[in-house]
Structure formats: structure tokens, C-alpha cells
Amino acid sequence: MIMIFSGAGLSAESGISTFRDHDGLWENYDVMQVCSTQGWKADRTLVTQFYNARRADLQDKKPNAAHLALASLEKKYPGKLYNLTQNVDNLLEKAGCKEVIHLHGTLTDVRCETCEHVWDVGYSVQDVHTSCPRCKSTCVRHNVVMFGEAAPAYEKIYEAIQECEIFIAIGTSGQVIDIVPIVSEFSDSILINPNKEKHVSAFGLQDRYIDEHFKYFLQMGAVEAVPEMMNIIEEFMDV
């Protein structure tokens, strides 16, 4: 089985802003004000407006060749992929992926804080008076994991490690979720990233570059890497 682990670099070439962009949506906000539990408690209106803006920004975005390649892998090898993404956009689904595990939630959904019901709102604007269709509570929030709270889907990472034989990391710097301990569990692995990133451990120590832990390092963007990635995967799956 194949463990796919993607980050912001997968969707960047579709025009989705990342934390590191200096001219995108994030530049107008303090991350901790809009992406933390403290910020949510302090100003629910500001945080709601931020996610409304991100949802609206997503509406016209289209999947790129890397999203489409992952969808084709799912079709070619049914039941053989763990498709885990840190991204909260729906571009993998737009590309045709059916089995996506969103580690940090989903931008086009909202969640009731009272009964935990989750429902799709598409790209529509929400406000602090939005009510839950199940329990009618107005304690409704974005369905995106914030700094300072648990991410229940992380348990799927450990499940995938146990089930898979090859690990493919696409477009992640390894700063949010440390991928070095993950790749250490695999003899076959691919890293796709245009940048060489220093590995910083949980103790703040720097050792080798992250790519040095992988069998293959494709130092390019996700779209450019598609042909080589697909060749490596097909050779592995044909063995």
C-alpha cells in the first residue's frame, strides 16, 4: 500500500495561499488571532470572517496536475492508498479523489460545538448567528483544527504507517507535522519539495536536511514532479 502525505505545496500551484506567502490572504492576518483557540475565544467574529474569506477564495480554484495524478492512482490501485493531507481545501475531491483523510479539517464544512454535527456549507458566507440544523444551537464554528486543540485524524497517520510499504510526501516543509519519524519507518520513500528543508526535532535540534532521510528526493514543484513520481510508484507497485 501507498501512504501519500501532502501539504500546502500540493495546492500552491492552483493558487491557494500558504502561510509563507507574502502577497496572499494570510498576509492580512495575525495567524494566532485567527487560527488558535485563544483567538477564537477572543473574537469569534474576526475568525469567522477569516474563514469566510478563505472559503470564498477557494471557490474558483481548480485542481492541478498533481491532484489529478493522485486521483488517477486511487482509480488504478483501488484500496491501496492512504491519501492523507494537511490541506483544508477540497481540490483533491474536485480532482476525483474519493478517499481523502483531512488531517486538519475541511474548509467547506462547519461544525456544531454543542452536538458535534458537521455539515457542508460549500463556499457560502457564515456568521456568528448560524444555527445547527440538527440541534438548533448557534454555537457553530469552522471545521478546521486550530492551534491549541487536538487533531483526532492524526491517528490515521499511525494506521497508515502500519499498513503501507512506501511513503510519499508532497509539498510539506515538515514544520507542522514532523515527517522524519514517519519516513524512518519506510525503506521506500519519495519527497517532493522545491526547497531543501532543515529538519528541526521536537527538542529544537537541527540535524540533516529532511530530504536526506528519503530514498528519492524530487527537488521541484508538485506539478513538475508528477511524471517521475508516477514512474517510481508504478515500478514499485509492479514488483
Accessible surface in RSA format (square Angstrom, percent):
REM  Atomic radii and reference values for relative SASA: ProtOr
REM  Chains: A
REM  Algorithm: Lee & Richards
REM  Probe-radius: 1.40
REM  Slices: 20
REM RES _ NUM      All-atoms   Total-Side   Main-Chain    Non-polar    All polar
REM                ABS   REL    ABS   REL    ABS   REL    ABS   REL    ABS   REL
RES MET A   1    48.75  25.2  38.35  25.4  10.40  24.8  21.38  18.2  27.37  36.3
RES ILE A   2     0.00   0.0   0.00   0.0   0.00   0.0   0.00   0.0   0.00   0.0
RES MET A   3     0.00   0.0   0.00   0.0   0.00   0.0   0.00   0.0   0.00   0.0
RES ILE A   4     0.04   0.0   0.04   0.0   0.00   0.0   0.04   0.0   0.00   0.0
RES PHE A   5     0.03   0.0   0.03   0.0   0.00   0.0   0.03   0.0   0.00   0.0
RES SER A   6     0.00   0.0   0.00   0.0   0.00   0.0   0.00   0.0   0.00   0.0
RES GLY A   7     1.36   1.7   0.00   N/A   1.36   1.7   1.36   3.7   0.00   0.0
RES ALA A   8    45.66  42.0  37.48  57.8   8.17  18.6  39.62  55.8   6.04  16.0
RES GLY A   9    24.13  29.8   0.00   N/A  24.13  29.8  18.29  50.2   5.84  13.1
RES LEU A  10     0.47   0.3   0.47   0.3   0.00   0.0   0.47   0.3   0.00   0.0
RES SER A  11     1.77   1.5   1.77   2.4   0.00   0.0   1.54   3.3   0.24   0.3
RES ALA A  12    42.93  39.5  28.64  44.2  14.29  32.5  28.90  40.7  14.03  37.2
RES GLU A  13    91.41  52.5  55.94  42.3  35.47  84.4  38.55  74.6  52.86  43.2
RES SER A  14    18.22  15.4   0.00   0.0  18.22  42.0   9.86  21.0   8.36  11.7
RES GLY A  15    44.37  54.7   0.00   N/A  44.37  54.7  31.15  85.5  13.22  29.6
RES ILE A  16    24.58  14.0  21.52  16.0   3.07   7.4  21.75  15.7   2.84   7.7
RES SER A  17    23.20  19.6  15.33  20.5   7.87  18.1   4.40   9.4  18.80  26.3
RES THR A  18    22.67  16.1  19.65  19.9   3.02   7.2  17.54  23.6   5.13   7.8
RES PHE A  19    99.24  49.7  77.20  47.8  22.04  57.4  77.20  46.8  22.04  63.1
RES ARG A  20   119.12  50.0 105.32  53.7  13.80  32.9  72.95  99.7  46.17  28.0
RES ASP A  21    48.51  34.0  41.27  41.1   7.25  17.1   5.86  13.8  42.66  42.5
RES HIS A  22   156.99  85.8 139.44  96.9  17.54  44.9 100.25 103.3  56.74  66.0
RES ASP A  23   137.41  96.3 101.11 100.6  36.31  85.8  45.28 106.6  92.13  91.9
RES GLY A  24    16.83  20.8   0.00   N/A  16.83  20.8  13.35  36.6   3.48   7.8
RES LEU A  25    36.18  20.2  28.72  20.5   7.47  18.8  32.72  23.0   3.46   9.3
RES TRP A  26    17.55   7.0  13.87   6.7   3.68   8.6  12.38   6.6   5.17   8.4
RES GLU A  27   102.93  59.1  76.99  58.2  25.94  61.8  26.93  52.1  76.00  62.0
RES ASN A  28   117.90  81.3  83.65  80.8  34.26  82.5  26.04  62.7  91.86  88.8
RES TYR A  29    57.57  26.9  38.21  21.7  19.36  50.4  22.04  16.6  35.53  43.8
RES ASP A  30    80.28  56.2  65.87  65.6  14.41  34.1  24.53  57.7  55.75  55.6
RES VAL A  31    43.31  28.5  39.73  36.0   3.58   8.6  39.73  34.5   3.58   9.7
RES MET A  32    99.66  51.6  96.17  63.6   3.48   8.3  83.02  70.6  16.63  22.0
RES GLN A  33    98.13  54.9  96.01  70.2   2.12   5.0  22.90  48.7  75.23  57.1
RES VAL A  34     0.45   0.3   0.45   0.4   0.01   0.0   0.45   0.4   0.00   0.0
RES CYS A  35     8.50   6.4   8.31   9.3   0.18   0.4   5.32  13.5   3.17   3.4
RES SER A  36     0.74   0.6   0.74   1.0   0.00   0.0   0.00   0.0   0.74   1.0
RES THR A  37    27.26  19.4  27.19  27.6   0.07   0.2  17.71  23.8   9.55  14.4
RES GLN A  38   119.46  66.8 113.25  82.8   6.21  14.8  62.17 132.3  57.28  43.4
RES GLY A  39     8.00   9.9   0.00   N/A   8.00   9.9   7.20  19.8   0.79   1.8
RES TRP A  40    14.35   5.8  14.35   6.9   0.00   0.0  13.65   7.3   0.70   1.1
RES LYS A  41   171.69  83.8 139.63  85.7  32.06  76.3  90.00  81.0  81.69  87.0
RES ALA A  42    88.58  81.4  46.60  71.9  41.99  95.5  57.83  81.4  30.76  81.5
RES ASP A  43    63.67  44.6  58.98  58.7   4.69  11.1  19.42  45.7  44.25  44.1
RES ARG A  44    85.03  35.7  80.17  40.9   4.85  11.6  41.18  56.3  43.85  26.6
RES THR A  45    66.15  47.0  65.13  66.0   1.02   2.4  43.32  58.2  22.83  34.5
RES LEU A  46    51.94  28.9  50.59  36.2   1.35   3.4  51.61  36.2   0.33   0.9
RES VAL A  47     0.03   0.0   0.03   0.0   0.00   0.0   0.03   0.0   0.00   0.0
RES THR A  48    19.90  14.2  17.06  17.3   2.84   6.8  14.51  19.5   5.39   8.2
RES GLN A  49   100.54  56.2  95.72  70.0   4.81  11.5  32.21  68.6  68.32  51.8
RES PHE A  50     0.00   0.0   0.00   0.0   0.00   0.0   0.00   0.0   0.00   0.0
RES TYR A  51     3.53   1.6   3.53   2.0   0.00   0.0   1.58   1.2   1.95   2.4
RES ASN A  52    16.83  11.6  14.71  14.2   2.12   5.1   9.08  21.9   7.75   7.5
RES ALA A  53    33.74  31.0  22.32  34.4  11.42  26.0  30.38  42.8   3.36   8.9
RES ARG A  54    31.93  13.4  28.80  14.7   3.13   7.5   1.60   2.2  30.33  18.4
RES ARG A  55     4.14   1.7   4.14   2.1   0.00   0.0   0.11   0.1   4.03   2.4
RES ALA A  56    56.59  52.0  44.20  68.2  12.39  28.2  44.69  62.9  11.90  31.5
RES ASP A  57    51.63  36.2  41.15  41.0  10.48  24.8  16.31  38.4  35.32  35.2
RES LEU A  58     2.13   1.2   1.99   1.4   0.14   0.3   2.13   1.5   0.00   0.0
RES GLN A  59   107.05  59.9  94.98  69.4  12.07  28.7  18.02  38.4  89.03  67.5
RES ASP A  60   106.79  74.8  87.24  86.8  19.55  46.2  47.24 111.2  59.55  59.4
RES LYS A  61    35.29  17.2  32.41  19.9   2.88   6.9  20.42  18.4  14.87  15.8
RES LYS A  62   156.34  76.3 149.94  92.0   6.39  15.2 100.64  90.6  55.70  59.3
RES PRO A  63    32.08  23.4  17.85  16.3  14.22  51.7  17.85  14.7  14.22  88.4
RES ASN A  64    18.61  12.8  10.40  10.0   8.22  19.8  18.61  44.8   0.00   0.0
RES ALA A  65    45.01  41.4  36.79  56.8   8.23  18.7  38.06  53.6   6.95  18.4
RES ALA A  66     2.34   2.1   2.24   3.5   0.09   0.2   2.24   3.2   0.09   0.2
RES HIS A  67     0.55   0.3   0.55   0.4   0.00   0.0   0.00   0.0   0.55   0.6
RES LEU A  68    92.38  51.4  87.73  62.8   4.65  11.7  88.44  62.1   3.93  10.6
RES ALA A  69     7.76   7.1   1.72   2.7   6.04  13.7   7.39  10.4   0.37   1.0
RES LEU A  70     0.18   0.1   0.18   0.1   0.00   0.0   0.18   0.1   0.00   0.0
RES ALA A  71     4.09   3.8   3.77   5.8   0.32   0.7   3.77   5.3   0.32   0.8
RES SER A  72    48.31  40.8  42.08  56.2   6.23  14.4  43.38  92.4   4.93   6.9
RES LEU A  73     0.25   0.1   0.25   0.2   0.00   0.0   0.25   0.2   0.00   0.0
RES GLU A  74    23.14  13.3  21.08  16.0   2.06   4.9  14.45  28.0   8.69   7.1
RES LYS A  75   150.31  73.3 125.61  77.1  24.70  58.8  79.81  71.8  70.50  75.1
RES LYS A  76   119.74  58.4  92.10  56.5  27.64  65.8  73.76  66.4  45.98  49.0
RES TYR A  77    27.83  13.0  25.37  14.4   2.46   6.4  26.54  19.9   1.30   1.6
RES PRO A  78    98.39  71.7  83.26  75.9  15.13  55.0  85.56  70.6  12.83  79.7
RES GLY A  79    69.71  86.0   0.00   N/A  69.71  86.0  42.49 116.6  27.23  61.0
RES LYS A  80    97.25  47.4  97.25  59.7   0.00   0.0  42.53  38.3  54.72  58.3
RES LEU A  81    23.31  13.0   5.14   3.7  18.17  45.7   5.14   3.6  18.17  48.9
RES TYR A  82    29.16  13.6  27.44  15.6   1.72   4.5  16.07  12.1  13.09  16.1
RES ASN A  83     1.58   1.1   0.87   0.8   0.71   1.7   0.86   2.1   0.72   0.7
RES LEU A  84     0.00   0.0   0.00   0.0   0.00   0.0   0.00   0.0   0.00   0.0
RES THR A  85     0.57   0.4   0.57   0.6   0.00   0.0   0.57   0.8   0.00   0.0
RES GLN A  86    22.19  12.4  14.24  10.4   7.95  18.9   8.28  17.6  13.91  10.5
RES ASN A  87    16.25  11.2  11.54  11.2   4.71  11.3   8.65  20.8   7.60   7.3
RES VAL A  88    13.38   8.8   9.53   8.6   3.85   9.3   9.53   8.3   3.85  10.4
RES ASP A  89    10.59   7.4   8.46   8.4   2.14   5.1   3.35   7.9   7.24   7.2
RES ASN A  90    28.26  19.5  28.06  27.1   0.19   0.5  11.80  28.4  16.46  15.9
RES LEU A  91     0.00   0.0   0.00   0.0   0.00   0.0   0.00   0.0   0.00   0.0
RES LEU A  92     4.81   2.7   4.51   3.2   0.29   0.7   4.51   3.2   0.29   0.8
RES GLU A  93    70.65  40.6  55.68  42.1  14.98  35.7  45.65  88.3  25.00  20.4
RES LYS A  94    78.09  38.1  42.02  25.8  36.07  85.9  47.20  42.5  30.89  32.9
RES ALA A  95    12.85  11.8   0.00   0.0  12.85  29.2   0.53   0.7  12.32  32.6
RES GLY A  96    18.51  22.8   0.00   N/A  18.51  22.8  17.49  48.0   1.01   2.3
RES CYS A  97     3.61   2.7   0.00   0.0   3.61   8.5   0.00   0.0   3.61   3.9
RES LYS A  98   163.98  80.0 133.80  82.1  30.18  71.9  84.71  76.2  79.27  84.4
RES GLU A  99   121.87  70.0 116.73  88.3   5.14  12.2  44.83  86.7  77.04  62.9
RES VAL A 100    27.27  17.9   1.39   1.3  25.88  62.4   1.39   1.2  25.88  70.2
RES ILE A 101    38.16  21.7  34.78  25.9   3.38   8.1  38.16  27.5   0.00   0.0
RES HIS A 102    26.90  14.7  13.46   9.4  13.44  34.4  12.26  12.6  14.64  17.0
RES LEU A 103     1.51   0.8   0.00   0.0   1.51   3.8   0.00   0.0   1.51   4.1
RES HIS A 104    25.64  14.0  25.64  17.8   0.00   0.0  14.05  14.5  11.58  13.5
RES GLY A 105    13.73  16.9   0.00   N/A  13.73  16.9  12.58  34.5   1.15   2.6
RES THR A 106    27.38  19.5  27.38  27.8   0.00   0.0  26.84  36.0   0.54   0.8
RES LEU A 107     6.40   3.6   5.07   3.6   1.33   3.3   5.57   3.9   0.83   2.2
RES THR A 108    17.94  12.8  17.79  18.0   0.15   0.3   3.42   4.6  14.52  22.0
RES ASP A 109    27.41  19.2  27.33  27.2   0.08   0.2   0.49   1.1  26.93  26.9
RES VAL A 110     3.12   2.1   3.12   2.8   0.00   0.0   3.12   2.7   0.00   0.0
RES ARG A 111    49.65  20.8  49.65  25.3   0.00   0.0  10.50  14.3  39.15  23.7
RES CYS A 112     0.00   0.0   0.00   0.0   0.00   0.0   0.00   0.0   0.00   0.0
RES GLU A 113    63.61  36.5  41.18  31.2  22.43  53.4  20.97  40.6  42.65  34.8
RES THR A 114    89.03  63.3  56.42  57.2  32.60  77.7  54.33  73.0  34.70  52.5
RES CYS A 115    42.19  31.9  19.30  21.5  22.89  53.8  27.42  69.5  14.77  15.9
RES GLU A 116   106.91  61.4  94.44  71.4  12.47  29.7  54.28 105.0  52.63  43.0
RES HIS A 117    40.47  22.1  37.32  25.9   3.15   8.1  27.48  28.3  12.99  15.1
RES VAL A 118    62.72  41.3  43.78  39.6  18.94  45.6  43.78  38.0  18.94  51.4
RES TRP A 119    45.04  18.1  38.66  18.7   6.38  15.0  33.37  17.8  11.67  18.9
RES ASP A 120   103.33  72.4  77.71  77.4  25.61  60.6  31.04  73.1  72.28  72.1
RES VAL A 121    23.38  15.4   8.09   7.3  15.29  36.8  17.57  15.3   5.81  15.8
RES GLY A 122    23.54  29.0   0.00   N/A  23.54  29.0  22.23  61.0   1.31   2.9
RES TYR A 123    60.07  28.0  45.37  25.8  14.70  38.2  39.08  29.4  20.99  25.9
RES SER A 124    54.43  46.0  42.79  57.1  11.64  26.8  48.24 102.7   6.20   8.7
RES VAL A 125   114.99  75.7  91.36  82.7  23.63  56.9  91.58  79.6  23.41  63.5
RES GLN A 126    24.91  13.9  20.53  15.0   4.38  10.4   9.23  19.6  15.68  11.9
RES ASP A 127    81.28  56.9  72.74  72.4   8.54  20.2  29.01  68.3  52.27  52.1
RES VAL A 128    57.76  38.0  39.49  35.8  18.27  44.0  45.59  39.6  12.17  33.0
RES HIS A 129   142.83  78.1 129.59  90.1  13.24  33.9  86.16  88.8  56.67  65.9
RES THR A 130    28.78  20.5  19.85  20.1   8.94  21.3  22.37  30.0   6.42   9.7
RES SER A 131    56.21  47.5  42.79  57.1  13.41  30.9  10.85  23.1  45.36  63.5
RES CYS A 132     0.09   0.1   0.00   0.0   0.09   0.2   0.00   0.0   0.09   0.1
RES PRO A 133    70.64  51.5  48.78  44.5  21.86  79.5  54.63  45.1  16.01  99.5
RES ARG A 134   155.33  65.2 123.92  63.2  31.41  74.8  49.88  68.2 105.45  63.9
RES CYS A 135    50.48  38.2  22.37  25.0  28.11  66.1  29.25  74.1  21.24  22.9
RES LYS A 136   143.66  70.1 129.14  79.2  14.52  34.6  92.40  83.2  51.25  54.6
RES SER A 137    22.14  18.7  10.68  14.3  11.46  26.4  18.60  39.6   3.54   5.0
RES THR A 138    73.96  52.6  65.40  66.3   8.56  20.4  33.78  45.4  40.18  60.7
RES CYS A 139    57.72  43.7  57.22  63.8   0.49   1.2   2.21   5.6  55.50  59.8
RES VAL A 140    15.80  10.4   4.51   4.1  11.29  27.2   4.51   3.9  11.29  30.6
RES ARG A 141    12.98   5.4   9.11   4.6   3.87   9.2   4.75   6.5   8.23   5.0
RES HIS A 142     8.80   4.8   4.00   2.8   4.80  12.3   3.55   3.7   5.25   6.1
RES ASN A 143    20.05  13.8  19.18  18.5   0.87   2.1   0.22   0.5  19.83  19.2
RES VAL A 144     8.71   5.7   8.65   7.8   0.05   0.1   8.71   7.6   0.00   0.0
RES VAL A 145    41.14  27.1  25.26  22.9  15.89  38.3  25.88  22.5  15.27  41.4
RES MET A 146     5.37   2.8   1.97   1.3   3.40   8.1   3.59   3.0   1.78   2.4
RES PHE A 147    89.74  44.9  82.79  51.3   6.95  18.1  87.82  53.2   1.93   5.5
RES GLY A 148    70.48  86.9   0.00   N/A  70.48  86.9  31.75  87.1  38.73  86.7
RES GLU A 149    58.01  33.3  31.41  23.8  26.59  63.3  26.79  51.8  31.22  25.5
RES ALA A 150    84.78  78.0  60.13  92.8  24.65  56.1  70.89  99.8  13.89  36.8
RES ALA A 151    16.08  14.8   3.90   6.0  12.18  27.7   4.01   5.7  12.06  32.0
RES PRO A 152   105.18  76.7  90.24  82.3  14.94  54.3 102.04  84.2   3.14  19.5
RES ALA A 153    27.76  25.5  20.19  31.2   7.57  17.2  26.69  37.6   1.07   2.8
RES TYR A 154    66.28  30.9  66.28  37.7   0.00   0.0  55.73  41.9  10.55  13.0
RES GLU A 155   120.62  69.3 113.09  85.6   7.53  17.9  34.97  67.6  85.65  69.9
RES LYS A 156    72.73  35.5  72.73  44.6   0.00   0.0  33.56  30.2  39.17  41.7
RES ILE A 157     8.22   4.7   8.22   6.1   0.00   0.0   8.22   5.9   0.00   0.0
RES TYR A 158   144.16  67.3 143.13  81.4   1.03   2.7  98.82  74.3  45.34  55.9
RES GLU A 159    71.45  41.0  62.83  47.5   8.63  20.5  30.55  59.1  40.90  33.4
RES ALA A 160     0.00   0.0   0.00   0.0   0.00   0.0   0.00   0.0   0.00   0.0
RES ILE A 161    27.95  15.9  18.19  13.6   9.76  23.5  18.19  13.1   9.76  26.5
RES GLN A 162   149.66  83.7 116.07  84.8  33.59  80.0  39.55  84.2 110.11  83.5
RES GLU A 163    86.10  49.4  77.20  58.4   8.90  21.2   8.53  16.5  77.57  63.3
RES CYS A 164    12.57   9.5   0.00   0.0  12.57  29.5   0.00   0.0  12.57  13.6
RES GLU A 165    91.43  52.5  81.90  62.0   9.53  22.7  52.89 102.3  38.54  31.5
RES ILE A 166     1.74   1.0   1.74   1.3   0.00   0.0   1.74   1.3   0.00   0.0
RES PHE A 167     0.00   0.0   0.00   0.0   0.00   0.0   0.00   0.0   0.00   0.0
RES ILE A 168     0.00   0.0   0.00   0.0   0.00   0.0   0.00   0.0   0.00   0.0
RES ALA A 169     0.00   0.0   0.00   0.0   0.00   0.0   0.00   0.0   0.00   0.0
RES ILE A 170     2.86   1.6   2.86   2.1   0.00   0.0   2.86   2.1   0.00   0.0
RES GLY A 171    11.34  14.0   0.00   N/A  11.34  14.0   6.17  16.9   5.17  11.6
RES THR A 172     9.14   6.5   4.36   4.4   4.78  11.4   3.45   4.6   5.69   8.6
RES SER A 173    27.52  23.3  20.09  26.8   7.44  17.1   7.51  16.0  20.01  28.0
RES GLY A 174    10.21  12.6   0.00   N/A  10.21  12.6   0.32   0.9   9.88  22.1
RES GLN A 175   131.56  73.6  94.84  69.3  36.72  87.4  39.23  83.5  92.33  70.0
RES VAL A 176    88.46  58.2  56.35  51.0  32.11  77.4  61.36  53.3  27.11  73.5
RES ILE A 177    17.94  10.2  14.82  11.0   3.12   7.5  17.41  12.5   0.53   1.4
RES ASP A 178    45.63  32.0  33.95  33.8  11.68  27.6  26.26  61.8  19.38  19.3
RES ILE A 179     0.16   0.1   0.03   0.0   0.13   0.3   0.03   0.0   0.13   0.4
RES VAL A 180    13.45   8.8  13.45  12.2   0.00   0.0  13.45  11.7   0.00   0.0
RES PRO A 181    74.03  54.0  64.71  59.0   9.32  33.9  69.85  57.7   4.18  26.0
RES ILE A 182    10.65   6.1  10.01   7.5   0.64   1.5  10.58   7.6   0.07   0.2
RES VAL A 183     2.48   1.6   0.70   0.6   1.78   4.3   0.70   0.6   1.78   4.8
RES SER A 184    83.17  70.3  44.01  58.7  39.16  90.2  44.73  95.3  38.44  53.8
RES GLU A 185   114.95  66.0  81.45  61.6  33.50  79.8  12.86  24.9 102.10  83.4
RES PHE A 186    22.67  11.3   2.55   1.6  20.12  52.4   7.08   4.3  15.59  44.6
RES SER A 187    98.96  83.6  70.31  93.8  28.65  66.0  56.02 119.3  42.93  60.1
RES ASP A 188    28.71  20.1  28.71  28.6   0.00   0.0   0.99   2.3  27.73  27.7
RES SER A 189     2.46   2.1   2.26   3.0   0.20   0.5   0.00   0.0   2.46   3.4
RES ILE A 190     0.03   0.0   0.03   0.0   0.00   0.0   0.03   0.0   0.00   0.0
RES LEU A 191     4.98   2.8   4.98   3.6   0.00   0.0   4.98   3.5   0.00   0.0
RES ILE A 192     2.26   1.3   2.17   1.6   0.09   0.2   2.17   1.6   0.09   0.2
RES ASN A 193     8.58   5.9   8.46   8.2   0.12   0.3   0.19   0.5   8.39   8.1
RES PRO A 194    69.09  50.4  56.45  51.5  12.64  45.9  56.97  47.0  12.12  75.3
RES ASN A 195    77.38  53.4  73.75  71.3   3.63   8.7  15.35  36.9  62.03  60.0
RES LYS A 196    91.51  44.6  68.66  42.1  22.85  54.4  53.47  48.1  38.04  40.5
RES GLU A 197    24.88  14.3  21.88  16.6   3.00   7.1   5.64  10.9  19.24  15.7
RES LYS A 198    95.09  46.4  78.85  48.4  16.24  38.7  43.87  39.5  51.22  54.6
RES HIS A 199    12.13   6.6  11.98   8.3   0.15   0.4  12.09  12.5   0.04   0.1
RES VAL A 200    75.85  49.9  59.39  53.8  16.47  39.7  59.39  51.6  16.47  44.7
RES SER A 201    30.76  26.0  24.74  33.0   6.01  13.9  24.86  52.9   5.90   8.3
RES ALA A 202   103.29  95.0  56.69  87.5  46.60 106.0  70.25  98.9  33.04  87.5
RES PHE A 203   177.11  88.6 146.81  90.9  30.30  78.8 155.15  94.1  21.96  62.8
RES GLY A 204    52.11  64.3   0.00   N/A  52.11  64.3  26.31  72.2  25.79  57.8
RES LEU A 205   122.48  68.2 119.60  85.6   2.88   7.2 121.49  85.3   0.99   2.7
RES GLN A 206   117.02  65.4  84.16  61.5  32.86  78.2  20.72  44.1  96.31  73.0
RES ASP A 207    70.48  49.4  56.33  56.1  14.15  33.5  43.28 101.9  27.20  27.1
RES ARG A 208   123.59  51.9 117.10  59.7   6.49  15.5  54.48  74.5  69.12  41.9
RES TYR A 209    72.96  34.1  72.96  41.5   0.00   0.0  31.95  24.0  41.01  50.6
RES ILE A 210     5.69   3.2   5.69   4.2   0.00   0.0   5.69   4.1   0.00   0.0
RES ASP A 211    13.21   9.3   9.72   9.7   3.49   8.2   0.49   1.2  12.71  12.7
RES GLU A 212    82.89  47.6  57.75  43.7  25.14  59.9  31.24  60.4  51.65  42.2
RES HIS A 213    44.35  24.2  20.27  14.1  24.08  61.6  16.97  17.5  27.38  31.9
RES PHE A 214    16.95   8.5   0.00   0.0  16.95  44.1   1.43   0.9  15.52  44.4
RES LYS A 215   119.31  58.2  82.59  50.7  36.72  87.4  56.31  50.7  63.00  67.1
RES TYR A 216    80.62  37.6  77.32  44.0   3.30   8.6  50.10  37.6  30.53  37.6
RES PHE A 217    54.42  27.2  26.28  16.3  28.14  73.2  26.28  15.9  28.14  80.5
RES LEU A 218     7.78   4.3   6.59   4.7   1.19   3.0   7.78   5.5   0.00   0.0
RES GLN A 219    95.29  53.3  70.96  51.9  24.33  57.9  19.19  40.9  76.10  57.7
RES MET A 220    43.04  22.3  38.24  25.3   4.80  11.4  40.68  34.6   2.36   3.1
RES GLY A 221    19.15  23.6   0.00   N/A  19.15  23.6  14.41  39.5   4.74  10.6
RES ALA A 222     5.49   5.0   0.29   0.5   5.20  11.8   0.47   0.7   5.02  13.3
RES VAL A 223    48.88  32.2  44.67  40.4   4.22  10.2  44.67  38.8   4.22  11.4
RES GLU A 224   119.97  68.9 101.05  76.5  18.92  45.1  45.71  88.4  74.26  60.6
RES ALA A 225     0.04   0.0   0.04   0.1   0.00   0.0   0.04   0.1   0.00   0.0
RES VAL A 226    22.75  15.0  22.75  20.6   0.00   0.0  22.75  19.8   0.00   0.0
RES PRO A 227    85.68  62.4  77.32  70.5   8.37  30.4  85.05  70.2   0.63   3.9
RES GLU A 228    78.94  45.3  76.15  57.6   2.78   6.6  28.27  54.7  50.67  41.4
RES MET A 229     2.85   1.5   2.85   1.9   0.00   0.0   1.89   1.6   0.96   1.3
RES MET A 230    33.15  17.2  33.15  21.9   0.00   0.0  33.15  28.2   0.00   0.0
RES ASN A 231    85.07  58.7  83.17  80.4   1.90   4.6  15.63  37.6  69.44  67.1
RES ILE A 232    21.19  12.1  20.10  15.0   1.10   2.6  20.32  14.6   0.87   2.4
RES ILE A 233     0.00   0.0   0.00   0.0   0.00   0.0   0.00   0.0   0.00   0.0
RES GLU A 234    52.49  30.1  52.36  39.6   0.13   0.3   7.86  15.2  44.63  36.4
RES GLU A 235   121.23  69.6 113.07  85.5   8.16  19.4  46.96  90.8  74.27  60.6
RES PHE A 236    49.71  24.9  40.31  25.0   9.41  24.5  44.68  27.1   5.03  14.4
RES MET A 237    45.95  23.8  18.97  12.6  26.98  64.2  18.51  15.7  27.44  36.4
RES ASP A 238   119.18  83.5  84.19  83.8  34.98  82.7  32.02  75.4  87.16  86.9
RES VAL A 239   161.95 106.6 102.20  92.5  59.75 144.0 129.46 112.5  32.49  88.1
END  Absolute sums over single chains surface
CHAIN  1 A    11754.6       9159.0       2595.6       6422.5       5332.2
END  Absolute sums over all chains
TOTAL         11754.6       9159.0       2595.6       6422.5       5332.2
